[in-house]
Each structure stands twice: as structure tokens, then as C-alpha cells.
């Protein structure tokens, strides 16, 4: 996508968020920071207090009516809880008949088939699986588009989700279950590792505050090194593991306890649960 097209997408398209939760707020803030006009962003929610906060902090348009914001929009972002999705789809369906609007869903477990059943089979739909680091503009999102989504609409969806991190397009919708297991649930795995390292640090005589500071900074540094490096994490690990040194002793202990297999089982369990939730 060239610079001119990108600028046009940011300036001329109207984006409506159905739901004013944390993820919608993060997306709207990220989009404004990336050059989208606040006056082209609309957000609906039942909570007047929440809408007032969004209007005051971001300067976007707000309404209690999903219909009002949907009618104005080129893009409708569904940022509501899965349990209320059927009612939302029924409310929005009249505004999507014979239109060029695209719907982006960030609701976990709601399949393209379910969205098409609720909105109409000809609706252009992009299903996304973001993760919670999107709340601090460092998210990772998997996207899948149905056959009705045009190239321009895919570019626009990409622009919106890139406002809070990186995006990857998937060839099959089923791959979203793997994305859910890997990056969707992934932050919790790293939090657990951090928790374990802090506990170990305390057990070795450090204060909780010291162990926490060292653990979190080490996690940040390792991630930045991996992102900025031209080699994969396995090679980075080898480079910091001196023969006969302290790191080698720790790595050997982790390998002895089959860390790779443990993570494999954990992610497989998460993927299977994601598949089950989609069927439900």
C-alpha cells in the first residue's frame, strides 16, 4: 500500500466502534496517533459515563445508538462481548444490506459463519484476534477476511489494527485458534514466567521489589533484542549461553524438565479450548 493510499484511508473513511471498552479505546487512541482524524471516529455504548470519557480524552463522536454510528460508517468495528453479539448483529443488519461497509470483529470465538448468519452472507467481514498488549500499543493481531472483503477494505482493516501493534493475515480462519493459543493467551504465559522468576529471586535472598525490577527489565530487554536481531531466538540463546557457565546450568535444568514439551502441551490445550468455544 503506497503512502498516498494510506493517507487517503486515514483521512476519508469513517470508523464506527460498537462498544467503548478498553480495546475500542486503545484502537481509537492508536488510530488518532497514527493520523486518523478524531472527527471521523464514532463510538457507541450504553454507558453515558464511558462515552463522556471517550469524548473528553479523544475528541471523538459518541452516541448511545448503535444505529446512528453504523449508518455513518465505512467501517464498523464490533468490540462487544460475545454473549451480546447476536442482538448487536440483528440491530446492525439493516445498515449492511447493499452497502460497501466492512465489519471488523474483535470478539473472541465468534466465527465468520456466525457473523454472516447475523449480518447477511454478502457482508464484508474481517475477523481479528488481538491481544491485551494492544492496550499499550504493542499488540499482535491475527486477521482473516471472508471472500467479500476487497483489497482496499483489507488495507483499511490492516491500518486500523496496526495502530496498536503488528498484524498478520491468515490463510484459513481455523488458524485463528492457533493465534489465540500463541499470542492471544500468550501474555499470560510470560506473566507466569515473570512471576516464577520473581519468586525464585526472593528465595535466593533478593527483596520482592529488587527481584521484580530485575525480572521485568530483563524481559523487556530480551524482547527488544529478539525483535531487533537478524537471527532467531534460538541463536540468541546460544550466544548468551557460555560453555560451563551459569546460563548453561539453568538451560540444562529447564531442558531436563522438558520446558519445550510443557509449552507445547499448554498451547495445544489453549488451541483446543478455542476450537470448543467457537463451536459453542
C-alpha positions in Angstrom: 0.0 0.0 0.0 1.6 3.3 -1.1 1.8 6.4 1.0 -0.9 8.3 -0.9 -3.4 5.4 -0.4 -2.5 5.2 3.2 -3.1 8.9 3.8 -6.4 8.7 1.9 -7.6 5.8 4.1 -6.8 7.7 7.3 -8.4 11.0 6.2 -11.5 10.0 4.3 -13.0 6.9 6.0 -15.5 7.0 8.8 -14.9 4.3 11.5 -17.6 3.3 14.0 -16.9 1.3 17.2 -19.7 -0.6 18.6 -18.7 -0.8 22.3 -16.5 1.6 24.2 -14.4 -0.9 26.2 -10.7 -0.9 26.7 -9.8 -2.4 23.4 -12.0 0.0 21.4 -10.5 2.9 23.4 -6.9 1.6 22.6 -7.7 1.3 18.9 -9.2 4.7 18.7 -6.3 6.3 20.5 -3.8 4.4 18.4 -5.5 5.4 15.2 -5.6 9.1 16.2 -1.8 8.9 16.9 -1.3 7.3 13.5 -3.1 10.1 11.6 -6.8 9.2 11.6 -9.0 12.2 12.2 -10.8 12.1 15.6 -13.9 13.6 13.9 -14.1 10.6 11.6 -14.3 8.2 14.6 -17.6 7.3 16.1 -18.3 5.2 19.2 -21.5 3.8 20.7 -22.1 2.3 24.1 -24.9 2.1 26.7 -22.8 3.9 29.3 -23.0 7.7 29.2 -20.1 7.9 31.6 -17.9 5.8 29.4 -18.8 7.8 26.3 -18.2 11.1 28.1 -14.7 9.8 29.0 -14.0 8.9 25.3 -15.3 12.2 24.0 -13.2 14.2 26.5 -10.0 12.2 26.2 -10.0 11.5 22.4 -12.4 14.1 20.9 -14.3 11.5 19.0 -18.1 11.4 18.3 -20.2 9.4 20.6 -23.8 8.1 20.8 -25.9 5.7 22.8 -27.3 4.4 19.5 -25.6 1.7 17.5 -27.7 2.5 14.6 -26.7 6.2 14.5 -23.0 5.4 14.3 -23.3 2.4 12.0 -25.3 4.4 9.4 -22.5 6.9 9.1 -19.6 4.5 8.9 -17.5 2.9 6.2 -16.1 0.5 8.7 -17.9 -0.9 11.7 -15.7 -2.4 14.5 -17.5 -4.9 16.7 -15.9 -4.5 20.2 -18.6 -6.1 22.3 -18.8 -9.2 24.5 -19.6 -12.4 22.6 -22.8 -13.0 24.7 -24.5 -9.9 23.4 -23.3 -10.3 19.8 -26.5 -11.8 18.4 -28.6 -8.8 19.5 -26.0 -6.4 18.1 -25.9 -8.2 14.7 -29.6 -8.1 14.4 -29.6 -4.3 15.1 -26.9 -3.6 12.5 -28.1 -5.9 9.7 -30.4 -3.3 8.1 -27.4 -0.9 7.6 -25.3 -3.5 5.8 -27.7 -4.5 3.0 -26.4 -3.5 -0.4 -23.6 -1.4 1.2 -19.9 -1.1 0.8 -19.3 -1.2 4.5 -16.8 -3.6 6.1 -17.3 -5.2 9.5 -14.3 -5.9 11.7 -14.9 -8.2 14.7 -12.6 -8.4 17.6 -15.0 -10.6 19.6 -13.3 -13.9 20.7 -14.9 -17.1 19.5 -17.4 -15.5 17.1 -16.9 -17.2 13.7 -17.2 -15.7 10.2 -20.2 -18.1 9.7 -22.0 -16.7 12.8 -21.3 -13.2 11.7 -22.6 -13.8 8.2 -25.7 -15.5 9.6 -26.4 -12.5 11.7 -25.5 -9.8 9.1 -26.1 -11.4 5.7 -23.9 -13.6 3.6 -22.8 -10.8 1.3 -21.3 -8.7 4.2 -17.6 -8.0 4.0 -16.2 -9.2 7.3 -12.7 -9.3 8.9 -12.3 -11.4 12.0 -9.5 -10.5 14.3 -7.7 -11.9 17.3 -5.8 -9.1 19.1 -4.1 -9.5 22.4 -4.0 -7.3 25.6 -0.7 -5.6 24.9 -2.7 -3.7 22.3 -3.8 -1.6 25.3 -0.2 -0.2 25.4 0.2 0.0 21.6 2.4 -3.2 21.4 -0.2 -5.7 20.4 -0.1 -8.7 18.0 -3.2 -9.4 15.9 -4.1 -12.2 13.6 -6.7 -11.3 10.8 -8.8 -13.3 8.5 -11.1 -11.9 5.8 -14.1 -13.5 4.1 -14.4 -13.5 0.3 -16.5 -10.4 0.2 -13.6 -8.2 1.6 -12.0 -6.1 -1.1 -8.3 -5.3 -1.3 -9.0 -1.7 -0.2 -11.0 -2.9 2.8 -8.2 -5.3 3.8 -5.8 -2.4 3.7 -8.1 -0.4 5.8 -8.5 -3.2 8.4 -4.7 -3.5 8.5 -4.3 0.2 9.0 -6.7 0.1 11.9 -5.2 -2.8 13.7 -1.6 -1.7 13.1 -2.4 1.4 15.1 -1.9 -0.8 18.2 0.8 -3.2 17.1 1.7 -5.7 14.4 -0.7 -7.7 12.2 -0.5 -11.0 10.4 -3.0 -12.1 7.7 -4.1 -15.8 7.9 -4.9 -18.1 5.0 -7.5 -20.1 7.0 -10.0 -19.0 9.6 -9.1 -22.1 11.7 -5.6 -20.7 12.2 -7.2 -18.1 14.5 -7.4 -20.8 17.1 -3.6 -21.2 16.9 -3.2 -17.4 17.1 -5.5 -17.4 20.2 -3.3 -20.0 21.8 0.0 -18.3 20.9 -0.4 -14.6 21.0 -4.0 -14.1 22.3 -3.3 -16.0 25.5 0.5 -15.6 25.3 0.9 -12.6 27.6 -0.3 -14.7 30.5 2.4 -17.2 29.8 5.1 -14.5 30.0 3.5 -13.1 33.2 3.7 -16.6 34.7 7.4 -16.8 33.8 8.0 -13.4 35.3 6.1 -14.4 38.4 8.2 -17.6 38.7 11.5 -15.6 38.3 10.5 -13.1 40.9 9.6 -15.9 43.4 13.0 -17.5 42.7 14.8 -14.2 43.1 13.2 -13.7 46.5 14.1 -17.3 47.5 17.7 -16.5 46.8 17.7 -13.5 49.1 16.6 -10.5 47.0 13.8 -8.3 48.1 10.5 -8.5 46.2 11.0 -5.0 44.7 14.5 -5.8 43.5 13.6 -9.2 42.0 10.6 -7.6 40.3 12.6 -4.7 38.8 15.3 -7.0 37.5 12.9 -9.6 36.1 10.7 -7.0 34.2 13.6 -5.1 32.8 15.3 -8.4 31.7 12.0 -9.5 30.0 11.8 -6.1 28.2 15.5 -6.2 27.2 15.3 -9.8 25.9 12.2 -9.0 23.8 13.8 -5.9 22.3 16.9 -7.8 21.4 14.9 -10.5 19.7 12.8 -8.0 17.8 15.8 -6.0 16.6 18.0 -9.0 15.8 18.5 -10.6 12.4 18.7 -14.1 13.9 16.1 -16.2 15.7 15.7 -16.5 19.4 17.3 -20.0 19.4 20.6 -18.4 18.1 20.3 -15.6 20.6 20.0 -18.1 23.4 23.1 -20.0 22.2 25.1 -16.7 22.0 24.4 -15.9 25.7 25.0 -19.5 26.9 28.7 -19.8 27.6 30.0 -23.4 27.9 30.3 -24.3 31.6 28.7 -21.0 32.7 25.8 -20.1 34.9 23.3 -19.7 32.0 24.2 -23.2 30.7 23.4 -24.7 34.1 20.0 -23.0 34.1 19.2 -24.0 30.5 20.2 -27.6 31.1 17.8 -27.7 34.1 15.0 -26.3 32.0 15.6 -28.8 29.3 15.8 -31.7 31.7 12.3 -30.7 32.9 11.1 -30.7 29.3 10.2 -27.0 29.1 9.6 -27.1 25.3 7.2 -30.0 25.7 5.4 -28.4 28.6 4.8 -25.2 26.5 3.7 -27.4 23.5 1.1 -29.1 25.7 0.0 -25.8 27.1 -0.6 -24.1 23.7 -2.3 -27.2 22.3 -4.7 -27.2 25.3 -5.4 -23.5 24.7 -6.0 -24.1 20.9 -8.4 -27.0 21.7 -10.3 -24.8 24.1 -10.5 -22.0 21.5 -12.0 -24.5 19.0 -14.5 -25.6 21.6 -15.6 -22.1 22.3 -16.0 -21.4 18.6 -18.3 -24.4 18.3 -20.4 -23.3 21.3 
